[in-house]
Amino acid sequence: MAHSIQMRTRAVELLKEGYTQAFISKILKVGTTSIKRWKNVIEENGSIQFNYKVSNRTAPKLPAQSLKEYIESNDDALLKEIASHFDCTPQAVFYACERNKITYKKKSRAIESVMNKSVPNS
């Protein structure tokens, strides 16, 4: 859980007022390690800042109808091939197929040929 900047600065202010980390931890319901880290960041930088970037990227949504049409017309296509057609990752194709209840080919020809060779003829 991310804590607000006001909560972080309040915790450090309470430390400066003389309260113990254990007491502040109980009051604010945060770990003592977090309080120590916030204190160190304020001492180094002068203020609390979030040091991570929020991504503006959104997950690509594959259109269900065009995905289904592509898989029906290319029934032996692998996830990697489908992904290259839609310019996305194989995982995105997998989850889109799962979400839309679309079935697809799961094994490559190389795996099937190896499996056929390992089975003895009777």
N, C-alpha and C positions, 0 to 999 in steps of 0.2 A: 504494500500500500504506500503510495506517495503521500508525503506530508506537506502541508502548505508552508510557504516561506515564513508566514507569520508565526506558525507553531514552532518552527525551527529557531527563529530569532528569540521567541519567548523562552524556549528551553535554555538557550545560552544566557539570556538575561537573568533567569532564575539561578543559573550556575554562578554568575558574577555577584548576585545578591547573597550568596553563601549557602544555598541549598545543596544537598548532596545529589549525586546522579541517581542514586536509588530512589530518593524521594520524588524527583522530577519524573523518573521513569514510571512510578506508580500513578502520579497525578495525570500525566499526559498519555499514559498507556503506550509507551514506546520503549524500545530496548536501550540499555545503557550504552551499548556500542554506537548506536545511532547518535546519541547525545554527544559522545566523545568526538565522533566524526564531524558533527555540525560545529562543535567548538573549534576544532582544528581548522576547518574551512573558513570560519569567520576570522580566526587569528591570522591566517595566511592572506585571505583576499579582502578582508574588511566587511564582507557581506556574504550572505548565503546566495548562491546562484545554482540553478540547475545546470549540471554539466553534461547533459545529454541533449541530442537533437531529436525533435519530433519529426517523423517522416511524413511527407505529404503524399506519399505513394499509396494508391488504392489497389486492392487486389483485382486483377482482371477477371471479368465475368465472361465466360464463354457463352455465346448465344446457343441455347439448348437446341433449337430447331436446326441451325446450320451444322452443329456438332453431330446431331443425329443423322442428318442427310449425308454428311461426309463419311461417317462410320458405315452407313448402309451401302454407300457406293464403293467404299474401300474396305470391304469386310475383313481383309487380312492385314490391315494396317496396325502397326505396333503403337504403343503410347508415344514413343519418341517421334515417330513419323507424323502422328496426329498433332503433336505439340509443335513440330516444325512448321506444319501447315498453318496453324493458328498463331504462330509466333509467341509461344508461351512455354512453360515447363511441363514435363510429363506428369508431375504431381498435380498441376492445375487441371490437366485433362482428366486424370484419375478422379479427383474430387468432383469435377463437373459431371462426369459420367455417373458417379455414385449418387450425386445430388438429384440428377434427372432420371435415374434408374435406366441408364443406357448400358447395354452390354457391349463388350469389345473383345478382340482377340487378346489372349493373355500370354501365349507362349510364342517364342520365335521359332522359325523353321529349323534352326540349328539345334535347338534343344529337343525338338520332336524327333529329329533324325538320330540323335544320340540315344534317346529313350528307346526308339525302335530297334537299334542295334544291340542294346543291352538285354532285350527280351529274347530268350532262346526260342527257335522255331520248334513246334511240336508236331 
